Amino acid sequence: MDYLSSLPQASVIALETVGNWYWVVDKIERAAHKPVLANAAKAKAMMVGGNKTDKLDARGLAILLRNGTLPSV
C-alpha cells in the first residue's frame, strides 16, 4: 500500500526544502494532501537534540507543524 493513501484525508505534511523536494510535493498533492515546505535551517535550530537522523528530523518537523511553529517558506 502506498504510504500516502494510508493517511487521513487532506493531511498536512511537513517536509524540508532539500534538493529533491519538488517530486515529493507533486506526489503529496496528487494524493490530495497539503505539503508545507519547512525552512530547514530555521527548523533544525528550533528542534531539540543535536543528533541528525531522518527519523529525528521527521519527528521534529511533525512537532513544529503540530505546535504551529514550523518555519515555512
N, C-alpha and C positions, 0 to 999 in steps of 0.2 A: 504494500500500500504506500502511496505517496505520502510523505510526512505532512505536507501542507493540507491535504484533504482530511487528515485526522484532527485538525484544529477546529475550534468552534468557528462558525461562520463569521466573516468580517473581522478576524483577529487583527490586532495591531502588532506588527513585528518590527523590532529594532534591529538594525544592522549597521556595522561600521562602514565608513567610506574608504574602503580599500580598493586596490586596482581593478578588481573584477566585480564590483557591486552591481553594475548595470544589468547583467543577465539574471542575477538573483532577484532584483527588483521586478524585472519583467515576469519572472516565474511567480512571485508573490502576488502581483497584480492580476495575472491570469487566473490565479486560484481565488480571486475575489477577496483578498486580504489587503490591509493597508500597510505599506512599508514606511518606516521612519528612518531616515539616514542620520546617524549619530556622528557628531564631530569626534573622531576617535581620540585625538589628543586631549580634548577637554573632558571627555567621558572617562578616560583612563585616570586622569588626575582626580576625579571625583570618586573613583572606586576604591574600596578598602583592600589592602593587601598589595604586596609588591611582586608576587609571582604572576607570570603571564602564561596562561594556557587558554586555549579556545573555550574550554568548559567554564573557566572562571570569568572570561570576558563575556560570554553569553549570559551567564548568571548576573553579572554586574550591569549589563545593558538592560536586562529584564527588570532589575530592581529600580534602576533610574527611570525607566519608562513607567513602571507602576507608580512610582512616587511623584511623577510629573516633573522630574528634574533632569531628564535626558537632554543634553545639549545637542540640538539638531541643526542640520544645515539645509 
